[in-house]
Amino acid sequence: MRKRLLSALALPLFLLPGCLYAHVKTYLDTDLNQTKLGAKTGEASAQQVLGLFAWGDASTQAAATNGGITTLNHADQEYLVVLGFIYSKWTTIVYGD
């Protein structure tokens, strides 16, 4: 009985992509044909543990401030997920001058 219960709980981890580990970077730009990055880069992150505790500021404003950027040209987002809801981190990366 116990083996069946563990198997039933573990099955979704193998069926859903990225449940065990995912590290993905994606763009936030809508016009990729004319993207110029700029000379400076800034990052800002937010994290959560167990779905109970969350902290950080992953806003574009925080990323621009961290990079000393006054004119934003492009932005990316990066996601790191470990064991589903156990730990996750999302980062905003901005480029500009």
RALINWO-V49093 format. One record per residue. N is the residue number from 0. RES is the residue in three letters. PHI is phi in radians with two decimals (* if undefined). Layout:
n:N res:RES phi:PHI
n:N res:RES phi:PHI
This chain:
n:0 res:MET phi:*
n:1 res:ARG phi:-1.17
n:2 res:LYS phi:-1.12
n:3 res:ARG phi:-1.12
n:4 res:LEU phi:-1.12
n:5 res:LEU phi:-1.12
n:6 res:SER phi:-1.12
n:7 res:ALA phi:-1.15
n:8 res:LEU phi:-1.32
n:9 res:ALA phi:-1.43
n:10 res:LEU phi:-0.97
n:11 res:PRO phi:-1.06
n:12 res:LEU phi:-1.11
n:13 res:PHE phi:-1.58
n:14 res:LEU phi:-1.55
n:15 res:LEU phi:-1.67
n:16 res:PRO phi:-1.16
n:17 res:GLY phi:1.43
n:18 res:CYS phi:-1.24
n:19 res:LEU phi:-1.41
n:20 res:TYR phi:-2.75
n:21 res:ALA phi:-2.56
n:22 res:HIS phi:-2.42
n:23 res:VAL phi:-2.20
n:24 res:LYS phi:-2.12
n:25 res:THR phi:-2.39
n:26 res:TYR phi:-1.57
n:27 res:LEU phi:-2.02
n:28 res:ASP phi:-1.43
n:29 res:THR phi:-1.78
n:30 res:ASP phi:-2.13
n:31 res:LEU phi:-1.34
n:32 res:ASN phi:-1.22
n:33 res:GLN phi:-2.16
n:34 res:THR phi:-1.47
n:35 res:LYS phi:-2.08
n:36 res:LEU phi:-1.35
n:37 res:GLY phi:1.78
n:38 res:ALA phi:-1.53
n:39 res:LYS phi:-2.06
n:40 res:THR phi:-2.30
n:41 res:GLY phi:-2.36
n:42 res:GLU phi:-2.28
n:43 res:ALA phi:-2.53
n:44 res:SER phi:-2.28
n:45 res:ALA phi:-2.34
n:46 res:GLN phi:-2.37
n:47 res:GLN phi:-2.55
n:48 res:VAL phi:-2.26
n:49 res:LEU phi:1.03
n:50 res:GLY phi:1.20
n:51 res:LEU phi:-1.89
n:52 res:PHE phi:-2.11
n:53 res:ALA phi:-2.43
n:54 res:TRP phi:-2.70
n:55 res:GLY phi:1.95
n:56 res:ASP phi:-2.35
n:57 res:ALA phi:-1.79
n:58 res:SER phi:-1.35
n:59 res:THR phi:-1.15
n:60 res:GLN phi:-1.13
n:61 res:ALA phi:-1.13
n:62 res:ALA phi:-1.14
n:63 res:ALA phi:-1.14
n:64 res:THR phi:-1.10
n:65 res:ASN phi:-1.10
n:66 res:GLY phi:-1.69
n:67 res:GLY phi:1.17
n:68 res:ILE phi:-1.75
n:69 res:THR phi:-1.88
n:70 res:THR phi:-2.14
n:71 res:LEU phi:-1.45
n:72 res:ASN phi:-1.93
n:73 res:HIS phi:-2.74
n:74 res:ALA phi:-2.49
n:75 res:ASP phi:-2.19
n:76 res:GLN phi:-2.20
n:77 res:GLU phi:-2.25
n:78 res:TYR phi:-2.09
n:79 res:LEU phi:-2.21
n:80 res:VAL phi:-2.22
n:81 res:VAL phi:-2.13
n:82 res:LEU phi:0.93
n:83 res:GLY phi:1.15
n:84 res:PHE phi:-1.67
n:85 res:ILE phi:-1.09
n:86 res:TYR phi:-2.58
n:87 res:SER phi:-2.56
n:88 res:LYS phi:-2.46
n:89 res:TRP phi:-2.16
n:90 res:THR phi:-2.20
n:91 res:THR phi:-1.81
n:92 res:ILE phi:-2.04
n:93 res:VAL phi:-2.07
n:94 res:TYR phi:-2.22
n:95 res:GLY phi:3.05
n:96 res:ASP phi:-2.20
